[in-house]
Amino acid sequence: MISSRRALAVCLLHSLSSPALAQTSSTEAAVPANTGIGAADASQAQSPSSAATTAPTDNGIGEIVVTATRRAENLQQVPISVSAISSAQLASRGVALTNDLATVAPNVTVNTQYGETQPNFTIRGVGVANEFNVNAASPVGVYVDDVYKSFRFTHGQSLFDLDRVEVLRGPQGTLFGRNTTGGAINLITRKPTLSGSSGYVTAGYGNYDRYKVEGALETTLKDDEAGIRVAGYRTKQDGFFREVDPSANKFGSKRYNGVDSYGGRVTLRIKPSDRFDVTLSGQYGHDNPTGPARYAYGIVPNGSGGFTDFSGYSRFDDPLIKSKNQFHMNDMGKFKTISRSGILNMTWNDGDHFSVTSVTGYTSGLYDLNDESDGGPNGLVGIHYRASTRDFSQDVRINYDSDNFKFILGGYYGTDRLRARNDLGFFGFLPDATSPGTFNPGVSSSFNALQVYGQDRKSKAVYGEGNYKFSSKLDLTIGLRYTDDQIEYVNGKSTVYSNFSSTGTPLFPLFSNLNQKNGSKKVSGRAILNYNFADDIHAYVSFSRGQRSGTYNGFAYQSASQVYFVPPEQLDAYEGGLKTRFFDNRLQVNAAVFHYDYKGQQVQEIRGVVGFLTSVDAKVDGAELEVIARPIPDLTLRGNVGYLDTRYAGGSVISGVDIGGNKLPFAPKITANGGFDFTLAKMSAGNIVVSGDAQYTGLFWYDIFNDDQPPPPGFTRQIVLRQKAYTLLNARLSLVNSAFTLALWGKNLTNKTYYPAGYNVEGGVGIDYQVRGAPRTYGVEGTIRF
């Protein structure tokens, strides 16, 4: 294992993911003798849904092509806020996790309390916040090869063997549809190029006994007509934090915040003619780490100047805990998720102006988490979340493209199904109730409940968008989408048990056979006016509307009255932007300003040990700046800055607390990323490239109350429910040529302690808790291309 001092000495600075730098189509692409910006894989441009890119020259950055508008277009001429990063850039800058995508674009944050493969995205202040209902959709849509992923626990299992990642900021209610009020993240996987055979193998080792193996093999079955690509990965890592008493943990957990995942993908592409292209892929992802540790802060005075939870425990008085990296928890176990998916993409074109695309997707998932929220050994809260899911979608669209007029007409149908079963155990330090008469939770008996429910959703939509070019300088885009959503809460029931052992018996039902049905019909869309001052200077103004579909309060188990429908949310966005290039493509500067009018945002509050959804209005104002500079061929500089002013509407009162003027959760006022790639030396064996970045995240709050919600009477809050501003430094030193890459890397080099997620459960168990971010990590990694 590499020592931390040696890693710091050799790594220097690790590269920042470029805000819009998709110059490479392939991890296997040869890296030229410049700053690490890869040359284009021209054959990849033939792949459906892939972006054609041109290699940078000695004089400039190179063209960037994205499919954010459902057709391949130069990013600099697309009049929306979109950032892109290629597979080569993902690899060279160590963007291996969805959590790392926060470095790709301004005003993007990623928080999670459930591990690497279950991210919660927030874009421009719009996100799922601290909501943990598995049935609720994120307002940031996540797509894999244009297929929408309905359930959040499947969002992080596809970040391997990618062609590129596109991050679209702002409502995408026209072409992407519902559940994109914040934006959309589209992961584009690698497709067979139908020419020759190729592949790569990447292997790495790091501290905390982390190892990763990833690879792909592609072969052409018939030139220009048929090919197959097989890719997979395996990642395993010991947890960052140690359990001081594994024998007392009911699952025998020894470490927390670990990694244990693997997956694979098979992609078959058939192109019988220049006009017809078919891609069929199947993917499997499996994740089974031990869950993250909880830093718990009690609110109950112990009479000696300290504070405990409701059971009298405090980690700060625990004689077994000797450092901040140790924990004493009895209910934290594995966080298992499984995802299986298939995608069929068929595209036909008439060889002139028209094309027809059909995208069919199916995903099934398994969610099985053994979680606790008290951060202690006394079993105050132990919840076993289980759910099985499946979703199906069909999107068909017609594209017309001529010199002055373009349009897209499409239809969408999607359905998803969830069946959940949650075992809830509370106040485990008290004896089990033996009869309804002895049931007195939190005072003289434990509280054990079984919650079962289902949710079925159907969505139908028709949409269209046209673009008319009035002249070489001025064009107008107008789009509309009509969506009909229907949602059912199915067979809900909740029962109190004496315990969950083999002898546990039901004491009484809380509710049973609960069914509800609701729906909504909404219109979303956008209008964009784009003006070209010159070939490399473009400005736009736009209005766009997005909406998130309604949902049910899923984590409700105490009474039937807690199960209710929360209506759809709607976001109207007004934006102006500028996209420019100067100095013979050596400098790219993109900027945007925006105002959001947010109606009925779905937010969660926690009362006792139950989560309640509600709707509130908000306003968001912001600005963004993205810069790429290539002053000399061997140096690339990049950076982005985001500014947000978020506030809830005056008079918004939740549980007696006026949150008017409060900031939206996970919406820092300032985010900034800056980095570089520099070729130190050019040798016959390859180029030595050093890359570095600094990632700054401003202060943000964990929930809608911003610390305004008072603790229960007689108790005292010990922490402020926010994360202060912090900066992470990363580094990478690489030897690169067309056949292999060898790299030393480091992340969070200063070993900064920060907490990207936190929760208030004071009324239920007497604590607030935070989830710590990754400490300093480092390692070595090698890639062979063939």
C-alpha positions in Angstrom: 0.0 0.0 0.0 1.3 3.4 -0.9 2.0 5.7 2.0 0.1 9.0 2.2 3.3 11.0 2.2 4.5 9.3 -1.0 1.1 9.7 -2.6 1.1 13.5 -1.8 4.6 13.8 -3.2 3.9 12.1 -6.5 0.3 13.0 -7.2 0.6 16.8 -7.1 -2.8 17.9 -8.4 -5.5 15.8 -9.9 -7.5 16.9 -12.8 -10.9 18.5 -12.7 -13.6 17.2 -14.9 -14.0 19.7 -17.7 -17.3 21.6 -17.7 -17.7 20.9 -21.4 -14.8 18.9 -22.9 -16.1 15.9 -24.9 -13.2 15.8 -27.4 -12.8 12.0 -27.0 -15.2 9.3 -27.9 -13.4 6.4 -26.4 -11.4 5.3 -23.4 -9.3 3.4 -25.9 -8.6 6.4 -28.0 -5.0 7.3 -28.6 -4.0 10.3 -26.5 -2.0 12.8 -28.5 1.1 14.7 -27.4 -0.8 17.6 -25.7 -2.6 18.2 -22.5 -4.5 15.0 -22.2 -7.4 16.1 -24.5 -8.0 13.0 -26.5 -8.2 12.7 -30.2 -11.6 11.8 -31.7 -12.5 8.3 -32.5 -14.1 9.1 -35.9 -15.8 5.7 -36.2 -17.7 6.3 -33.1 -19.6 9.1 -34.8 -21.5 6.4 -36.7 -22.9 4.9 -33.5 -26.5 5.8 -32.7 -26.9 8.4 -30.0 -23.2 9.1 -30.0 -21.5 12.4 -30.5 -19.1 13.1 -33.3 -16.1 15.1 -32.2 -13.1 16.6 -33.8 -9.6 16.4 -32.3 -8.1 19.6 -31.0 -5.4 21.2 -33.1 -2.3 23.0 -31.9 -4.3 26.1 -32.2 -7.4 25.3 -30.3 -9.8 23.2 -28.2 -11.7 21.2 -30.8 -15.3 20.8 -31.5 -17.7 19.5 -28.9 -20.9 17.7 -30.1 -23.8 16.6 -27.8 -27.2 15.1 -28.3 -29.0 17.1 -25.6 -31.6 18.2 -28.1 -32.2 14.6 -29.3 -30.0 15.3 -32.4 -26.2 15.6 -32.7 -25.2 19.3 -32.5 -22.2 21.4 -31.7 -22.4 22.3 -28.0 -21.5 25.9 -28.7 -24.5 26.3 -30.9 -27.0 24.6 -28.7 -28.9 27.4 -26.9 -29.3 25.7 -23.5 -27.0 25.2 -20.5 -25.4 21.8 -21.0 -22.0 20.5 -20.0 -20.4 17.3 -21.4 -17.4 15.1 -20.6 -16.0 12.3 -22.6 -15.0 8.8 -21.4 -11.3 9.7 -21.8 -11.8 12.7 -19.6 -13.7 10.7 -17.1 -10.9 8.2 -16.8 -8.0 10.7 -16.9 -9.5 12.8 -14.2 -10.7 10.0 -11.9 -14.4 10.6 -12.3 -15.3 7.1 -11.5 -18.5 7.7 -9.4 -21.7 9.6 -9.9 -20.7 11.5 -6.8 -17.7 12.9 -8.9 -20.1 14.5 -11.4 -20.4 17.5 -9.2 -17.1 18.6 -10.7 -18.4 18.5 -14.3 -20.7 21.5 -14.2 -21.4 24.6 -12.1 -24.3 24.7 -9.6 -24.3 20.8 -9.3 -24.1 19.0 -6.0 -24.3 15.4 -5.1 -25.2 14.1 -1.6 -26.1 10.7 -0.4 -26.4 8.7 2.8 -26.7 5.4 1.0 -23.3 4.9 -0.6 -21.5 5.4 -3.9 -24.2 4.0 -6.3 -27.2 5.8 -4.8 -26.6 9.5 -5.5 -29.0 12.4 -4.9 -28.4 15.1 -7.5 -29.2 18.8 -7.0 -28.9 21.1 -10.0 -29.3 24.9 -9.5 -30.9 24.2 -6.0 -33.4 21.7 -7.3 -33.1 18.2 -6.0 -34.6 15.5 -3.8 -33.0 17.1 -0.7 -33.1 14.7 2.3 -36.1 12.8 1.2 -35.7 9.0 1.7 -39.0 7.7 0.3 -38.0 5.0 -2.2 -41.2 5.5 -4.1 -40.6 9.3 -4.9 -38.9 10.3 -8.1 -36.0 12.7 -8.2 -36.6 16.1 -9.9 -33.3 15.5 -11.7 -34.0 12.9 -14.4 -31.3 10.3 -14.9 -31.1 8.6 -18.3 -29.0 5.8 -19.7 -28.9 5.8 -23.5 -32.0 8.0 -23.6 -33.9 5.6 -21.2 -35.3 7.1 -18.1 -34.4 5.5 -14.8 -37.5 5.8 -12.5 -36.0 4.8 -9.2 -33.2 6.6 -7.5 -31.3 3.5 -6.3 -30.6 2.6 -9.9 -29.0 5.9 -10.8 -25.4 5.1 -10.0 -24.7 1.7 -11.5 -24.0 2.6 -15.1 -20.8 4.7 -14.8 -18.5 2.4 -16.7 -17.4 2.1 -20.3 -19.1 5.3 -21.3 -18.9 7.4 -24.4 -19.7 10.5 -22.5 -21.9 12.1 -19.8 -24.1 15.1 -20.5 -25.5 17.3 -17.7 -28.4 19.5 -18.8 -29.2 22.3 -16.3 -32.7 23.8 -16.0 -36.1 22.3 -16.8 -36.2 19.8 -19.6 -39.9 19.4 -19.8 -40.2 19.2 -23.6 -37.9 16.5 -24.9 -37.2 14.7 -21.7 -40.5 15.1 -20.0 -41.6 14.8 -16.4 -39.3 14.6 -13.4 -36.8 17.0 -14.9 -37.6 20.3 -13.1 -34.0 20.5 -12.1 -32.4 19.1 -15.2 -31.3 15.8 -16.7 -28.2 13.7 -16.6 -27.7 11.5 -19.6 -25.2 8.6 -19.5 -24.2 7.5 -23.1 -22.6 4.1 -23.2 -20.1 2.9 -25.8 -21.5 1.2 -28.9 -19.7 -1.1 -31.3 -18.1 0.9 -34.1 -18.5 -1.9 -36.7 -14.9 -1.8 -37.7 -12.2 -4.1 -36.4 -11.6 -5.3 -32.9 -10.5 -3.3 -29.8 -10.7 -3.2 -26.1 -9.1 -2.1 -22.9 -8.4 -3.4 -19.3 -8.0 -1.0 -16.4 -6.8 -2.2 -13.0 -6.0 -0.2 -9.9 -5.2 -0.5 -6.2 -5.4 2.1 -3.4 -5.6 2.6 0.3 -8.4 1.1 2.3 -7.5 -2.0 0.3 -9.5 -0.7 -2.6 -9.1 -2.5 -5.9 -10.9 -2.0 -9.2 -10.9 -3.9 -12.5 -12.7 -2.6 -15.5 -12.6 -3.6 -19.1 -14.3 -4.0 -22.5 -13.8 -6.1 -25.6 -15.3 -5.3 -28.9 -15.3 -7.3 -32.1 -16.9 -6.8 -35.5 -19.0 -9.7 -36.7 -19.3 -8.2 -40.2 -17.6 -5.0 -41.3 -20.0 -2.0 -41.3 -23.0 -4.3 -40.5 -22.7 -6.1 -37.2 -20.6 -5.9 -34.0 -20.7 -6.8 -30.3 -19.2 -5.1 -27.3 -18.9 -6.7 -23.8 -17.9 -4.6 -20.8 -17.7 -5.1 -17.0 -16.2 -3.9 -13.7 -15.5 -5.1 -10.2 -14.8 -2.7 -7.3 -14.2 -3.5 -3.7 -13.0 -1.4 -0.8 -12.8 -1.7 3.0 -14.9 0.8 4.8 -13.4 4.1 5.9 -14.6 3.8 9.4 -14.3 1.0 12.0 -16.9 -0.7 14.2 -15.5 -1.0 17.7 -17.7 -4.0 18.7 -18.6 -6.2 15.7 -19.8 -8.9 18.0 -22.6 -6.7 19.2 -23.6 -5.6 15.7 -26.5 -7.9 14.7 -25.0 -8.2 11.2 -21.4 -8.5 12.3 -20.3 -5.3 10.5 -16.7 -4.5 11.0 -16.3 -1.4 8.9 -18.6 1.3 7.4 -18.7 3.3 4.2 -17.3 0.4 2.1 -17.6 -0.5 -1.5 -18.6 -3.9 -3.0 -20.0 -3.7 -6.5 -19.8 -5.4 -9.9 -21.6 -5.2 -13.1 -21.6 -5.9 -16.8 -23.1 -4.9 -20.1 -23.4 -6.6 -23.5 -24.2 -4.4 -26.6 -25.1 -5.8 -30.0 -25.3 -3.5 -32.9 -26.7 -4.4 -36.4 -26.6 -2.0 -39.3 -28.0 -3.8 -42.4 -27.9 -0.6 -44.4 -26.9 3.1 -44.2 -30.5 3.9 -43.4 -31.3 1.4 -40.6 -29.4 1.0 -37.3 -30.3 -1.2 -34.4 -28.6 -1.4 -31.0 -29.6 -3.9 -28.3 -28.0 -3.9 -24.9 -28.4 -5.7 -21.6 -26.9 -4.6 -18.3 -26.6 -6.0 -14.8 -25.4 -4.1 -11.7 -24.9 -5.4 -8.1 -23.9 -3.4 -5.1 -23.6 -4.8 -1.6 -21.5 -2.5 0.7 -21.9 -2.0 4.4 -23.8 1.2 5.0 -22.3 4.6 6.0 -21.5 5.5 9.6 -23.7 8.0 11.4 -22.2 10.9 13.4 -24.9 11.3 16.0 -25.3 14.3 18.3 -27.7 13.9 21.3 -30.1 16.6 22.5 -30.9 15.2 25.9 -28.9 16.9 28.8 -27.2 14.2 31.0 -26.8 16.5 34.0 -23.0 16.6 33.7 -22.7 19.1 30.9 -23.0 16.5 28.1 -25.9 15.3 25.9 -27.2 11.9 25.0 -29.9 10.3 22.8 -33.2 9.0 24.3 -31.5 5.8 25.5 -28.8 7.7 27.4 -26.0 7.0 24.9 -23.4 9.4 23.5 -20.5 8.5 21.3 -18.5 11.2 23.1 -18.7 9.3 26.4 -18.2 5.8 24.9 -15.0 4.3 26.3 -14.6 2.0 23.3 -14.4 5.0 20.8 -10.9 6.4 20.6 -11.1 8.5 17.4 -13.5 10.1 15.0 -13.0 7.2 12.6 -14.6 4.7 15.1 -18.3 3.9 15.7 -20.4 1.8 17.9 -23.6 0.8 16.1 -25.7 -2.3 16.4 -28.2 -2.0 13.5 -26.1 -0.9 10.5 -25.6 -3.7 7.9 -25.5 -4.2 4.2 -27.0 -1.8 1.6 -27.8 -4.2 -1.2 -29.1 -3.0 -4.6 -29.5 -4.9 -7.8 -30.4 -3.5 -11.2 -31.1 -5.4 -14.5 -31.9 -3.5 -17.7 -32.4 -3.9 -21.4 -32.5 -1.2 -24.1 -33.5 -1.5 -27.8 -32.7 1.5 -30.0 -33.8 1.5 -33.6 -33.2 4.3 -36.0 -34.2 4.7 -39.6 -33.5 7.6 -42.0 -34.6 8.4 -45.5 -31.1 9.5 -46.6 -32.3 13.1 -46.8 -34.4 15.0 -44.2 -36.3 12.5 -42.1 -35.4 10.0 -39.5 -37.5 7.8 -37.1 -36.1 6.7 -33.7 -37.6 4.1 -31.3 -36.2 3.7 -27.9 -37.5 0.8 -25.7 -36.3 0.3 -22.1 -36.9 -2.1 -19.3 -35.4 -2.1 -15.8 -36.0 -4.3 -12.8 -34.4 -3.6 -9.4 -34.0 -4.9 -5.9 -33.5 -2.6 -2.8 -32.5 -4.3 0.5 -31.0 -2.0 3.1 -30.3 -2.7 6.8 -30.1 0.8 8.2 -30.1 2.7 11.5 -30.4 6.4 12.2 -29.3 6.6 15.8 -25.6 6.1 15.5 -25.4 4.1 18.7 -25.5 0.5 20.1 -28.9 0.6 21.8 -31.2 -0.1 18.9 -33.1 3.2 19.0 -33.8 3.0 15.2 -33.3 -0.1 13.1 -35.0 -0.2 9.7 -34.9 -3.0 7.1 -35.9 -1.4 3.8 -36.9 -3.8 1.1 -38.4 -3.1 -2.3 -38.7 -4.7 -5.7 -39.2 -2.5 -8.8 -39.6 -2.6 -12.5 -40.2 0.0 -15.1 -40.8 0.0 -18.9 -40.7 2.9 -21.3 -41.3 3.4 -25.0 -40.4 6.5 -26.8 -40.9 7.0 -30.6 -39.9 10.3 -32.3 -39.7 11.6 -35.9 -37.0 14.1 -36.8 -37.0 16.4 -39.7 -33.9 18.5 -40.5 -33.4 21.0 -43.3 -31.4 24.2 -43.7 -33.9 26.5 -42.2 -36.4 24.3 -40.4 -36.1 21.4 -37.9 -38.8 19.6 -35.9 -39.2 16.7 -33.6 -42.6 14.9 -33.0 -42.8 12.2 -30.5 -44.9 10.0 -28.2 -43.9 8.4 -24.9 -45.4 5.7 -22.7 -43.9 4.7 -19.4 -45.0 2.5 -16.5 -43.3 1.5 -13.3 -44.2 -0.7 -10.4 -42.9 -0.8 -6.8 -43.6 -3.3 -4.0 -42.1 -2.3 -0.6 -41.8 -4.1 2.7 -40.2 -2.2 5.6 -39.4 -3.7 9.0 -39.2 -1.0 11.6 -37.7 -1.4 15.1 -37.6 1.4 17.6 -36.4 1.7 21.3 -34.7 -1.7 21.2 -33.2 -1.1 24.6 -36.7 -1.5 26.1 -38.4 -4.9 26.5 -40.8 -6.1 23.7 -44.5 -5.6 24.3 -46.2 -8.9 24.9 -49.8 -7.7 24.4 -51.6 -4.5 23.3 -51.9 -3.6 27.0 -48.1 -3.6 27.5 -47.5 -1.6 24.3 -46.1 1.8 25.3 -43.3 2.8 22.9 -40.4 4.9 24.1 -41.5 4.6 27.7 -41.8 1.0 28.7 -41.7 -1.1 25.5 -40.1 -1.3 22.1 -41.9 -0.4 18.9 -41.8 -2.9 16.0 -43.9 -2.5 12.9 -44.2 -4.1 9.5 -45.1 -1.7 6.7 -46.1 -3.1 3.3 -47.3 -1.1 0.3 -47.2 -0.8 -3.5 -47.1 2.0 -6.0 -48.0 1.8 -9.7 -47.4 4.7 -12.1 -48.4 5.2 -15.7 -47.3 8.1 -17.8 -48.4 9.0 -21.4 -47.1 12.0 -23.3 -47.0 13.6 -26.8 -44.5 16.2 -27.6 -43.1 18.4 -30.4 -40.5 21.0 -30.9 -39.6 23.1 -33.9 -36.8 25.4 -34.8 -37.0 28.0 -37.6 -34.1 30.0 -38.8 -35.2 33.4 -39.9 -31.7 34.2 -41.1 -28.1 33.2 -40.6 -28.1 35.1 -37.4 -31.5 34.6 -35.8 -33.5 31.4 -35.0 -36.5 30.5 -32.8 -37.3 27.2 -31.0 -40.7 26.4 -29.6 -41.7 23.2 -28.0 -44.6 21.7 -26.1 -45.3 18.5 -24.2 -48.6 17.1 -22.9 -48.3 14.6 -20.1 -51.0 12.4 -18.5 -49.8 10.8 -15.2 -51.8 8.2 -13.2 -50.5 6.9 -9.9 -51.9 4.3 -7.4 -51.1 3.5 -3.8 -51.8 -0.2 -3.6 -52.6 -2.5 -0.7 -51.0 -0.5 2.1 -50.9 -2.0 5.6 -49.0 -1.6 8.8 -49.0 -3.9 11.8 -47.4 -3.7 15.2 -45.4 -6.8 16.2 -43.9 -7.9 19.5 -40.6 -8.4 17.6 -39.3 -9.7 14.3 -37.9 -13.0 15.5 -39.4 -16.4 14.6 -41.6 -16.2 17.7 -42.8 -12.6 17.1 -46.5 -12.2 16.9 -48.7 -9.4 15.6 -50.3 -7.2 18.4 -52.7 -5.1 16.4 -53.0 -3.5 12.9 -52.4 0.2 12.4 -54.1 0.2 9.0 -54.7 -2.4 6.3 -56.0 -2.7 2.7 -55.4 0.9 2.0 -55.7 1.9 -1.7 -55.7 5.3 -3.3 -55.6 6.6 -6.9 -54.8 10.0 -8.3 -53.4 11.6 -11.4 -52.6 14.8 -13.2 -52.5 16.2 -16.7 -49.9 18.9 -17.4 -48.4 20.9 -20.2 -44.7 21.8 -20.2 -42.5 23.3 -22.9 -40.1 26.0 -23.8 -39.3 28.9 -26.2 -35.8 29.9 -27.1 -34.6 32.9 -29.2 -31.1 32.5 -30.4 -28.9 35.2 -32.0 -25.5 34.7 -33.6 -23.4 37.8 -33.4 -20.6 35.9 -35.2 -19.5 32.4 -36.0 -18.1 31.9 -32.5 -20.4 34.3 -30.5 -23.9 33.2 -29.7 -26.5 34.6 -27.3 -29.9 33.2 -26.3 -32.9 34.0 -24.1 -35.4 31.3 -23.1 -38.5 30.4 -21.1 -38.9 26.8 -20.1 -41.4 24.9 -17.9 -40.8 21.6 -16.2 -42.8 19.5 -13.8 -42.3 16.6 -11.4 -45.2 14.2 -11.2 -47.2 13.8 -8.0 -46.5 11.1 -5.4 -47.6 9.5 -2.2 -46.1 9.9 1.2 -44.4 6.5 1.1 -42.8 6.2 4.5 -46.0 6.4 6.4 -46.8 3.5 8.8 -48.4 4.9 12.0 -51.9 5.7 10.6 -53.9 5.7 7.4 -54.1 9.5 7.6 -50.3 9.7 6.9 -50.9 8.3 3.4 -51.9 11.0 1.1 -51.2 12.3 -2.4 -48.8 15.2 -3.0 -49.6 17.1 -6.2 -47.1 17.7 -9.0 -44.6 20.5 -8.7 -43.9 23.0 -11.5 -40.9 25.2 -12.3 -40.9 28.2 -14.7 -37.4 29.2 -15.7 -36.3 32.4 -17.4 -32.7 32.3 -18.7 -30.2 34.2 -20.8 -26.9 32.8 -22.0 -23.8 33.5 -24.0 -21.5 31.0 -25.7 -18.2 32.2 -27.1 -14.8 31.3 -28.5 -11.9 33.6 -29.0 -8.3 33.6 -30.1 -8.5 31.0 -32.8 -10.3 28.5 -30.5 -7.8 28.9 -27.7 -10.4 30.3 -25.2 -14.0 29.2 -24.7 -16.2 31.2 -22.3 -19.9 30.3 -21.7 -22.2 32.1 -19.3 -25.8 32.1 -18.2 -28.1 33.9 -15.8 -31.5 32.6 -14.7 -34.6 33.1 -12.6 -36.8 30.3 -11.3 -40.4 30.5 -10.2 -40.9 27.3 -8.3 -44.5 26.2 -7.5 -45.3 23.4 -5.1 -41.9 22.0 -4.6 -42.2 18.5 -2.9 -40.2 18.6 0.3 -40.0 16.4 3.3 -40.0 17.1 7.0 -39.5 14.5 9.8 -41.9 14.4 12.7 -40.9 11.9 15.3 -39.8 8.9 13.2 -42.1 9.5 10.2 -41.4 11.5 7.1 -44.1 13.8 5.8 -44.2 15.3 2.3 -45.6 18.7 1.7 -45.5 21.4 -1.0 -44.0 24.9 -0.8 -43.1 27.7 -3.3 -39.7 29.1 -3.8 -37.6 31.5 -5.9 -34.2 30.9 -7.3 -31.8 33.4 -9.0 -28.4 32.4 -10.3 -25.5 32.7 -12.7 -22.9 30.4 -14.1 -19.6 30.8 -15.9 -17.6 28.1 -17.6 -14.1 28.7 -19.1 -11.7 26.5 -21.0 -8.3 28.0 -22.1 -5.5 26.4 -24.1 -2.8 29.0 -24.3 -0.2 26.5 -25.5 -0.6 23.0 -26.9 0.7 21.4 -23.7 -1.5 23.3 -21.3 -5.3 23.3 -20.7 -6.9 25.4 -18.0 -10.5 25.0 -17.1 -12.9 26.2 -14.5 -16.5 27.0 -13.6 -18.3 29.1 -11.1 -21.9 28.9 -10.0 -23.9 31.4 -8.0 -27.3 30.8 -6.4 -29.7 32.9 -4.4 -32.5 30.6 -3.2 -35.4 31.4 -0.9 -38.7 30.0 0.1 -41.8 32.2 -0.4 -42.9 34.3 2.6 -45.7 32.8 4.6 -44.6 29.2 4.0 -45.4 27.6 7.4 -44.5 24.0 8.0 -45.5 22.5 11.4 -45.8 26.0 12.9 -42.4 27.1 11.6 -42.3 30.0 9.1 -39.6 29.0 6.5 -40.2 32.1 4.4 -36.8 33.4 3.3 -35.0 30.2 4.1 -32.5 28.7 1.7 -33.3 25.6 -0.3 -31.5 22.4 0.9 -28.2 21.5 -0.7 -28.0 24.7 -2.6 -24.7 26.5 -1.8 -24.5 30.1 -2.7 -21.2 29.6 -4.5 -19.7 26.5 -6.1 -16.5 26.6 -8.0 -14.1 24.2 -9.7 -10.7 25.0 -11.2 -8.1 22.7 -12.8 -5.4 22.1 -15.4 -3.7 19.5 -17.5 -0.1 20.0 -18.3 2.3 17.8 -20.3 5.5 17.9 -18.4 7.6 15.8 -20.8 7.3 14.0 -24.2 9.3 10.8 -24.4 9.4 7.8 -26.7 7.5 5.9 -24.1 4.8 8.5 -23.9 3.8 11.8 -22.4 4.0 12.6 -18.7 0.9 14.6 -17.8 0.1 16.2 -14.5 -3.4 17.2 -13.8 -5.0 19.0 -10.8 -8.2 20.5 -9.5 -9.7 22.3 -6.6 -13.4 21.9 -5.9 -15.1 24.5 -3.7 -18.5 24.1 -2.2 -20.1 26.9 -0.2 -22.2 26.6 2.9 -25.5 24.7 2.5 -28.4 23.6 4.7 -29.6 20.0 5.1 -33.3 20.7 5.2 -36.0 23.3 4.6 -35.9 24.6 8.2 -32.4 26.0 8.1 -32.1 25.3 11.9 -35.3 27.3 12.6 -37.2 24.2 13.7 -36.9 24.1 17.5 -36.0 20.9 19.3 -38.6 19.2 21.5 -39.3 21.2 24.8 -36.6 20.7 27.4 -33.9 19.6 24.9 -31.0 21.4 23.3 -29.6 21.1 19.8 -25.9 20.6 19.7 -25.1 21.2 16.1 -26.2 23.6 13.4 -27.9 21.5 10.6 -25.6 22.7 7.8 -22.3 22.1 6.2 -19.9 25.0 6.1 -17.9 25.8 3.0 -15.1 23.5 2.2 -12.5 22.8 -0.6 -11.3 19.5 -1.9 -7.9 19.1 -3.7 -7.3 16.2 -6.1 -4.3 15.1 -8.2 -3.1 12.8 -10.9 0.3 12.1 -12.5 0.1 9.9 -15.7 2.4 8.3 -18.3 0.3 8.2 -21.4 0.7 6.8 -24.9 -1.6 5.1 -27.5 -1.2 1.7 -25.9 -1.3 2.2 -22.2 -1.7 4.7 -19.3 -0.1 4.4 -15.9 -1.2 6.8 -13.3 -0.8 7.8 -9.6 -3.8 9.6 -8.2 -5.1 11.1 -5.0 -8.4 12.6 -3.8 -9.1 14.9 -0.9 -5.4 15.3 -0.5 -5.7 17.5 2.6 -7.9 14.9 4.3 -10.7 17.5 4.7 -13.5 16.4 7.1 -16.9 17.3 5.6 -20.5 16.0 5.8 -22.4 16.0 2.6 -25.7 14.8 4.2 -27.4 15.3 7.5 -30.8 14.6 9.2 -32.9 15.8 12.1 -34.5 13.0 14.0 -34.7 14.8 17.3 -38.4 14.0 17.9 -38.0 10.3 17.3 -34.7 9.3 18.9 -33.2 12.5 20.3 -30.4 13.1 17.9 -29.2 14.9 14.8 -26.8 13.0 12.6 -24.4 13.6 9.8 -22.8 11.4 7.1 -19.2 12.0 6.5 -17.6 12.4 3.1 -14.7 10.3 1.9 -11.3 11.0 3.6 -8.0 11.1 1.7 -7.7 8.3 -0.8 -4.9 7.5 -3.2 -3.6 4.7 -5.4 -2.1 3.5 -8.6 -4.0 2.6 -11.8 -3.0 1.2 -15.2 -4.9 0.9 -18.5 -3.9 -1.3 -21.5 -5.6 -0.5 -24.8 -5.6 -3.1 -27.6 
